[in-house]
Amino acid sequence: MDEETYNPWTVVHLVFEQLADAGLHPVLGSTGNPGEPAAELLRCLGIRPDPQGDQRIAEQKDSTLAELRETFFGKS
């Protein structure tokens, strides 16, 4: 059987709605990017986070591409 993956924000949103409905006020990632705490929440629930849509991955890719362009083509 294939392992299911979920967008972390979908599950986190659902969990936070339930907590807010119970009168709680959860905070996630209060010290920075909430992506990793959200992914950790999913792992604690036994769900493998899907990296698709993770802004950190997009930023890292853009940075790597910029470095490669500079290396091969010089500053533009």
C-alpha positions in Angstrom: 0.0 0.0 0.0 1.3 3.5 -0.9 2.0 5.9 1.9 -0.4 8.9 1.9 1.0 12.4 2.2 -0.8 15.6 3.0 -0.1 19.3 2.7 1.0 20.3 6.2 -1.1 23.4 6.2 -4.3 21.5 5.5 -3.9 19.3 8.5 -2.5 22.1 10.7 -5.5 24.3 9.8 -7.9 21.5 10.8 -6.1 20.9 14.1 -6.0 24.6 14.9 -9.7 25.0 14.1 -10.5 22.2 16.5 -8.3 23.8 19.2 -9.9 27.3 18.7 -13.4 25.8 18.8 -12.4 24.3 22.2 -11.5 27.8 23.4 -7.7 27.4 23.1 -5.4 29.8 21.2 -2.6 27.8 19.7 0.6 29.4 18.4 2.8 27.7 16.0 6.3 28.8 15.0 6.3 31.9 17.2 10.1 32.1 16.9 10.3 32.0 13.1 9.0 30.1 10.0 6.1 27.8 11.1 6.8 25.3 8.4 9.0 23.0 10.5 6.8 23.0 13.6 3.8 22.3 11.3 5.7 19.4 9.7 6.6 18.1 13.2 3.0 18.3 14.3 2.1 16.0 11.3 4.9 13.6 12.1 3.6 13.4 15.7 0.2 12.4 14.2 1.9 9.7 12.1 1.5 11.7 8.9 4.5 12.2 6.5 4.5 15.9 5.5 4.4 16.6 1.8 7.2 19.1 1.0 5.3 20.6 -2.0 4.4 24.2 -1.2 7.1 24.5 1.4 8.4 28.1 0.9 11.8 27.3 2.4 12.4 24.7 -0.4 11.5 27.3 -3.0 13.7 29.9 -1.4 16.6 27.4 -1.2 16.1 26.5 -4.9 16.1 30.1 -5.9 19.3 30.8 -3.9 21.0 27.8 -5.4 20.0 28.8 -9.0 21.3 32.3 -8.4 24.6 31.0 -7.2 24.9 28.8 -10.2 24.1 31.7 -12.6 26.8 33.8 -10.9 29.3 31.0 -11.1 28.7 30.3 -14.8 27.8 33.8 -16.1 29.2 36.2 -13.6 27.3 39.0 -12.0 24.5 40.4 -14.1 
